[in-house]
Amino acid sequence: EESILDSLRARFDRDLPYTLCGQICVSVNPFKWLPLYTDERVKEYAAADNPFSELPPHLYAIAHAAHRRLVAALEAGTPPSQS
């Protein structure tokens, strides 16, 4: 518990509000404007082969992974599954 809070605090102090805990993305309100949702950021995550290992945690990484799984399932002719 304490190590999770320490990690969240350290990332918060560096203006990184997103933290991955396994497959869960935890967000801490930064209480200020951060350039987290720019067109450049969207392109950065969309271009990454594996944004979870190449880039800092972000909601765009989750969206990117979900989109890839959906496209792969549709191309294979199988209905997307929940996981």
WOURJO-V949549 format. One record per residue. N is the residue number from 0. RES is the residue in three letters. SS is DSSP state (a for helix, b for strand, c for the rest). PSI is psi in degrees with one decimal (999 if undefined). BURIAL is # if it has 24 or more other C-alpha atoms within 12 Angstrom, else .. Layout:
BEGIN
N,RES,SS,PSI,BURIAL
N,RES,SS,PSI,BURIAL
END
This chain:
BEGIN
0,GLU,c,-49.4,.
1,GLU,a,-38.3,.
2,SER,a,-34.5,.
3,ILE,a,-45.4,.
4,LEU,a,-38.5,.
5,ASP,a,-42.0,.
6,SER,a,-44.1,.
7,LEU,a,-41.9,#
8,ARG,a,-43.9,.
9,ALA,a,-42.7,.
10,ARG,a,-38.3,.
11,PHE,a,-43.1,.
12,ASP,a,-23.4,.
13,ARG,c,15.2,.
14,ASP,c,37.1,.
15,LEU,c,90.0,#
16,PRO,c,-14.4,#
17,TYR,b,138.1,#
18,THR,b,136.6,#
19,LEU,b,130.8,#
20,CYS,b,90.4,.
21,GLY,c,-122.1,.
22,GLN,c,10.0,.
23,ILE,b,129.5,.
24,CYS,b,117.5,.
25,VAL,b,132.4,#
26,SER,b,136.4,.
27,VAL,c,129.9,.
28,ASN,c,120.0,.
29,PRO,c,-9.2,.
30,PHE,c,24.9,.
31,LYS,c,163.3,.
32,TRP,c,129.0,.
33,LEU,c,145.2,.
34,PRO,c,65.0,.
35,LEU,c,-21.3,.
36,TYR,c,46.5,.
37,THR,c,163.0,.
38,ASP,a,-36.8,.
39,GLU,a,-39.8,.
40,ARG,a,-40.6,.
41,VAL,a,-48.0,.
42,LYS,a,-38.6,.
43,GLU,a,-46.6,.
44,TYR,a,-34.5,#
45,ALA,a,-32.1,#
46,ALA,a,-16.7,.
47,ALA,c,137.8,.
48,ASP,c,-41.7,.
49,ASN,c,86.3,.
50,PRO,a,-23.4,#
51,PHE,a,-29.3,#
52,SER,a,-20.2,.
53,GLU,a,-26.1,.
54,LEU,c,162.8,#
55,PRO,c,154.2,#
56,PRO,c,140.7,#
57,HIS,c,154.3,#
58,LEU,a,-29.0,#
59,TYR,a,-31.0,#
60,ALA,a,-39.8,#
61,ILE,a,-44.8,#
62,ALA,a,-41.1,.
63,HIS,a,-46.6,#
64,ALA,a,-41.6,#
65,ALA,a,-41.7,.
66,HIS,a,-44.3,.
67,ARG,a,-41.9,.
68,ARG,a,-40.2,.
69,LEU,a,-46.8,.
70,VAL,a,-43.6,.
71,ALA,a,-41.8,.
72,ALA,a,-42.3,.
73,LEU,a,-39.4,.
74,GLU,a,-32.1,.
75,ALA,a,-9.1,.
76,GLY,c,15.8,.
77,THR,c,145.3,.
78,PRO,c,140.5,.
79,PRO,c,144.2,.
80,SER,c,158.4,.
81,GLN,c,140.2,.
82,SER,c,999,.
END
